[in-house]
Amino acid sequence: MSSNSIANILIAILIFGFCCPVYFGYNTWQESEEAAYESCIGSVFSEIHKSEATKDLIIENKDWKILSEKEINSLMAKVHGGDCGKYNNQTLDIWKRKINIALRKPADRVEVIIWSNGRDGISGTKDDLVIPYGEKVPQ
């Protein structure tokens, strides 16, 4: 084997050895950021259920009411989830786009769905974040 071939192999090993940890480290970091955001929105979801401000936004109705941006801002000013760190503007998702909230009040309870259109910004795709998990987003 020539010295050029050995040098090329060593360079390839160095590049591979550097790029793999960077790639996997970045993906792990990104997944942990998304998990932290999901936890934050989960705590907001819990607080919305308990808030008197939520009851002021909806009358008894079996249909979902999708809140306007103004209503979301008003509600979120009164509702505080857990410590959301850098996500303290809880009206925006991790990708800096507005979140969506829908409410309905069948009988004596308030139901809530919070969703973000996900990384791609398109509603109804598999990267959407919906709380409670698995719920269908109202149209």
C-alpha positions as CSV (number, residue, x, y, z in Angstrom):
1,M,0.0,0.0,0.0
2,S,1.4,3.4,-0.9
3,S,1.8,6.2,1.6
4,N,-0.8,8.3,-0.3
5,S,-3.4,5.5,0.2
6,I,-2.6,5.3,3.9
7,A,-2.8,9.1,4.2
8,N,-6.2,9.1,2.4
9,I,-7.5,6.3,4.7
10,L,-6.3,8.2,7.8
11,I,-8.0,11.4,6.6
12,A,-11.2,9.5,5.9
13,I,-11.1,8.0,9.4
14,L,-10.5,11.4,11.0
15,I,-13.3,13.1,9.0
16,F,-15.7,10.2,9.8
17,G,-14.6,10.2,13.4
18,F,-15.3,14.0,13.7
19,C,-18.5,14.1,11.6
20,C,-20.4,11.2,13.3
21,P,-20.2,12.6,16.8
22,V,-21.2,16.1,15.6
23,Y,-24.1,14.7,13.6
24,F,-25.4,12.5,16.4
25,G,-24.7,15.1,19.1
26,Y,-26.7,17.7,17.1
27,N,-29.6,15.3,16.6
28,T,-29.6,14.4,20.3
29,W,-29.6,18.1,21.3
30,Q,-32.4,18.8,18.9
31,E,-34.5,16.0,20.3
32,S,-33.9,17.1,23.9
33,E,-35.0,20.7,22.9
34,E,-38.2,19.4,21.4
35,A,-38.9,17.2,24.5
36,A,-38.3,20.3,26.8
37,Y,-40.7,22.3,24.7
38,E,-43.3,19.5,24.8
39,S,-43.0,19.3,28.6
40,C,-43.5,23.1,28.7
41,I,-46.6,23.0,26.7
42,G,-47.9,20.0,28.7
43,S,-47.6,22.1,31.9
44,V,-49.5,25.0,30.1
45,F,-52.2,22.5,29.1
46,S,-52.6,21.5,32.7
47,E,-52.9,25.1,33.8
48,I,-55.4,26.0,31.1
49,H,-57.7,23.3,32.5
50,K,-57.6,24.9,35.9
51,S,-57.9,28.5,34.9
52,E,-61.0,30.6,35.4
53,A,-59.9,32.6,32.4
54,T,-60.6,29.6,30.2
55,K,-64.2,29.5,31.3
56,D,-64.6,33.1,30.3
57,L,-63.7,32.3,26.7
58,I,-66.3,29.6,26.0
59,I,-69.9,28.9,26.6
60,E,-71.3,25.4,26.9
61,N,-70.9,23.9,23.5
62,K,-70.0,20.5,22.1
63,D,-68.1,22.0,19.1
64,W,-64.5,23.2,19.3
65,K,-63.8,26.9,19.5
66,I,-60.4,27.6,17.9
67,L,-59.1,30.7,19.7
68,S,-57.9,33.7,17.8
69,E,-54.4,35.0,18.3
70,K,-55.8,37.8,20.5
71,E,-57.6,35.2,22.7
72,I,-54.5,33.0,22.9
73,N,-52.4,36.0,24.0
74,S,-55.0,37.0,26.6
75,L,-55.3,33.5,28.0
76,M,-51.5,32.9,28.1
77,A,-51.0,36.2,29.9
78,K,-53.2,34.8,32.7
79,V,-51.9,31.2,32.6
80,H,-48.4,30.2,33.5
81,G,-47.1,26.7,33.1
82,G,-44.0,25.4,34.8
83,D,-40.6,26.9,34.2
84,C,-40.3,26.8,30.5
85,G,-36.8,28.2,30.3
86,K,-36.1,29.8,27.0
87,Y,-39.7,29.0,25.9
88,N,-41.2,31.6,28.2
89,N,-43.1,33.1,25.3
90,Q,-45.6,30.2,25.4
91,T,-47.7,31.6,22.5
92,L,-44.9,30.5,20.1
93,D,-43.7,27.0,19.4
94,I,-40.1,25.9,19.3
95,W,-39.8,27.1,15.7
96,K,-41.1,30.6,16.6
97,R,-44.6,30.1,15.0
98,K,-47.8,30.7,16.9
99,I,-49.4,27.8,18.7
100,N,-53.1,27.0,18.4
101,I,-55.6,26.4,21.1
102,A,-59.1,25.0,20.9
103,L,-61.7,24.8,23.7
104,R,-65.0,23.2,24.1
105,K,-67.3,22.7,27.1
106,P,-69.6,19.7,26.9
107,A,-71.6,19.7,30.1
108,D,-69.6,20.7,33.2
109,R,-66.0,20.4,32.1
110,V,-63.7,22.2,29.7
111,E,-61.7,20.3,27.1
112,V,-58.5,21.7,25.6
113,I,-56.3,20.9,22.6
114,I,-53.0,22.7,22.1
115,W,-51.1,22.1,18.8
116,S,-48.2,23.3,16.9
117,N,-47.8,22.7,13.2
118,G,-44.4,21.3,13.8
119,R,-41.0,21.8,12.1
120,D,-42.5,21.9,8.6
121,G,-45.1,24.5,9.6
122,I,-47.9,22.6,7.8
123,S,-51.0,21.5,9.8
124,G,-51.9,17.8,9.7
125,T,-48.5,16.3,9.1
126,K,-46.8,13.7,11.3
127,D,-44.4,16.2,12.9
128,D,-47.3,18.2,14.5
129,L,-47.2,18.5,18.3
130,V,-50.7,17.9,19.7
131,I,-51.5,17.8,23.4
132,P,-53.2,15.7,24.5
133,Y,-51.2,13.3,22.4
134,G,-53.1,11.5,19.7
135,E,-56.1,13.9,19.6
136,K,-57.4,15.0,16.3
137,V,-56.9,18.7,15.6
138,P,-60.2,20.6,15.1
139,Q,-60.7,22.3,11.7
